[in-house]
Amino acid sequence: KGYGAYIKPDTLVPFQMHYHKEPGEGTGVWDQSEIALIFWPKGEEPQHSVEIEPLGAFDFYIPANSKYTHTTDFTFPMNAEILSFNPHMHLRGDYAKIEAFYPGGQNEILLEVPKYDFNWQIDYVFDEPLALPAGSSIHAVAHYDNSAANRSNPDPTAAVRRGEQTDEEMCFTALSYLLAAAAEGDT
């Protein structure tokens, strides 16, 4: 309650469902996906304006029978509060880690998913927003196993690129946060 994202007039807001039908007869299922958008009444604004940063790569190549790591960094220009992370990979996703690096030189691991599972995609939400000073950066690591050792890998002999299909790959972490101005109510 009190949180929302600002959408400018005439903005296209795409939604995407990932479906993956197992081969063979009798494996199809019905789906009745729904979405609900709640708009603030005219003249009212949310108390907290949520920003979302997609950390990751949208053009990458994972050779056959190999392991691959991609890292992404994002620096906050002003004080911020982190709300959540959502790492997203497909069947070759193996490991995810997110670290904060502070201006004073300290760092801490904020999220570590040592055994990433495509079937277990969730938002990791902080109980209380994590305050970060201006100049702090987030370092996101996505590791892939495109070898036969990965039991989820549909074809370790195939190279993989970014794609929408489950047997292709994705590499991003959705970072949700508030900037200081938004956290203080200034919009």
C-alpha positions in Angstrom: 0.0 0.0 0.0 1.3 3.4 -0.9 3.7 2.1 -3.6 3.3 2.6 -7.3 5.1 3.1 -10.6 4.6 6.2 -12.7 3.6 5.5 -16.3 3.6 8.4 -18.7 0.6 8.9 -21.0 0.7 6.9 -24.2 3.3 4.5 -22.8 3.1 1.0 -24.2 3.1 -1.5 -21.3 3.9 -5.0 -22.6 3.2 -8.2 -20.6 4.7 -11.5 -21.5 3.9 -15.0 -20.5 6.4 -17.8 -21.1 4.8 -21.1 -22.1 6.7 -24.3 -22.6 4.8 -27.3 -23.7 6.5 -30.6 -23.2 6.6 -32.7 -26.4 4.1 -35.5 -26.9 0.4 -36.1 -26.8 -1.5 -35.3 -23.6 1.0 -32.7 -22.3 -1.0 -29.6 -23.2 -2.7 -27.6 -20.4 -5.2 -24.8 -20.3 -4.2 -21.4 -18.9 -6.4 -18.5 -17.9 -3.7 -15.9 -17.1 -5.1 -12.7 -15.6 -3.6 -9.3 -14.8 -4.9 -6.5 -12.7 -3.8 -2.9 -12.9 -4.8 -0.5 -10.1 -4.7 3.1 -11.0 -4.5 5.9 -8.5 -7.5 8.2 -8.5 -7.0 11.4 -10.5 -5.2 14.0 -8.5 -3.7 11.5 -6.1 -0.2 10.1 -6.2 1.4 7.1 -4.5 3.5 7.8 -1.4 6.5 5.9 -2.9 7.4 5.9 -6.6 9.0 2.6 -7.5 11.8 2.4 -10.1 12.7 -0.8 -11.9 16.1 -1.4 -13.5 16.6 -4.5 -15.7 20.2 -5.6 -14.9 21.6 -8.0 -17.4 22.4 -8.7 -21.0 20.1 -8.7 -24.0 22.7 -9.9 -26.5 24.9 -12.8 -25.4 26.3 -16.2 -26.7 26.9 -19.3 -24.7 29.0 -21.9 -26.6 28.0 -25.6 -26.6 29.4 -27.7 -23.8 30.6 -24.8 -21.7 29.9 -22.6 -18.7 29.3 -18.9 -19.0 29.2 -16.0 -16.6 27.7 -12.5 -17.2 28.1 -9.6 -14.8 26.2 -6.3 -14.7 26.8 -3.2 -12.6 24.5 -0.4 -11.7 25.4 2.7 -9.7 22.8 4.7 -7.8 23.2 8.5 -8.5 21.5 9.4 -5.2 20.5 7.8 -2.0 18.2 4.8 -2.7 16.2 2.1 -1.0 16.2 -1.4 -2.6 12.8 -3.2 -2.4 13.4 -6.4 -4.3 15.4 -8.5 -6.8 14.1 -11.0 -9.3 16.9 -13.0 -11.1 15.7 -14.5 -14.4 17.4 -17.2 -16.5 16.1 -20.2 -18.3 17.1 -23.9 -18.3 20.9 -23.3 -18.3 20.8 -20.9 -15.5 22.9 -22.3 -12.7 23.7 -19.6 -10.1 22.9 -16.0 -9.3 24.5 -13.5 -6.9 23.9 -9.9 -6.2 26.3 -7.7 -4.2 26.2 -4.1 -3.0 29.4 -2.1 -3.1 29.4 1.0 -0.9 31.3 4.3 -1.5 33.5 3.6 1.6 34.9 0.4 0.0 32.7 -2.1 1.9 30.6 -4.7 0.2 28.0 -7.2 1.1 26.1 -10.1 -0.6 22.4 -9.1 -0.8 21.2 -12.3 -2.6 22.8 -15.6 -3.5 21.0 -18.3 -5.3 23.5 -21.2 -5.4 21.2 -23.6 -7.3 19.1 -21.6 -9.6 16.0 -23.4 -10.8 13.9 -22.2 -13.8 10.8 -23.6 -12.2 11.2 -21.5 -9.0 11.1 -17.9 -10.1 10.2 -15.6 -7.3 10.7 -12.0 -6.2 13.2 -11.7 -3.4 11.6 -8.9 -1.4 13.3 -7.2 1.6 11.3 -7.2 4.8 12.3 -3.5 5.1 13.7 -1.5 2.2 17.6 -1.6 2.2 18.9 2.0 2.3 22.0 2.7 0.2 24.0 5.9 0.0 24.5 7.7 -3.3 27.4 6.2 -5.2 26.6 2.7 -4.1 26.6 0.1 -6.8 24.9 -3.2 -7.4 27.0 -6.1 -9.0 24.8 -8.8 -10.4 26.3 -12.2 -11.5 24.4 -14.7 -13.7 26.2 -18.1 -14.2 25.1 -20.7 -16.8 25.9 -24.3 -17.3 25.5 -25.4 -20.9 27.1 -28.8 -20.4 25.8 -32.3 -20.0 26.4 -32.0 -16.2 23.3 -29.7 -16.1 20.3 -32.2 -16.0 17.9 -29.4 -17.0 19.9 -28.6 -20.2 17.8 -29.7 -23.3 20.8 -29.9 -25.6 24.4 -29.4 -24.3 25.7 -29.7 -27.9 23.9 -26.5 -29.0 25.2 -23.0 -28.6 22.6 -20.7 -27.0 21.7 -17.1 -27.5 19.1 -14.8 -25.9 15.6 -15.7 -26.9 12.0 -15.9 -25.7 11.7 -19.7 -25.8 12.4 -21.8 -22.8 15.1 -23.7 -24.6 16.8 -20.4 -25.4 18.2 -18.1 -22.6 17.6 -14.9 -20.8 19.9 -12.9 -18.5 18.5 -10.2 -16.3 17.6 -9.3 -12.8 14.7 -7.0 -12.1 15.9 -4.5 -9.4 13.0 -2.6 -7.8 14.0 0.5 -5.8 13.1 4.0 -4.6 15.3 7.0 -5.2 15.9 9.4 -2.4 13.6 12.1 -3.9 10.8 9.6 -4.3 11.5 8.1 -0.8 11.1 11.5 0.7 7.8 12.2 -1.2 9.3 14.7 -3.8 8.2 13.7 -7.3 
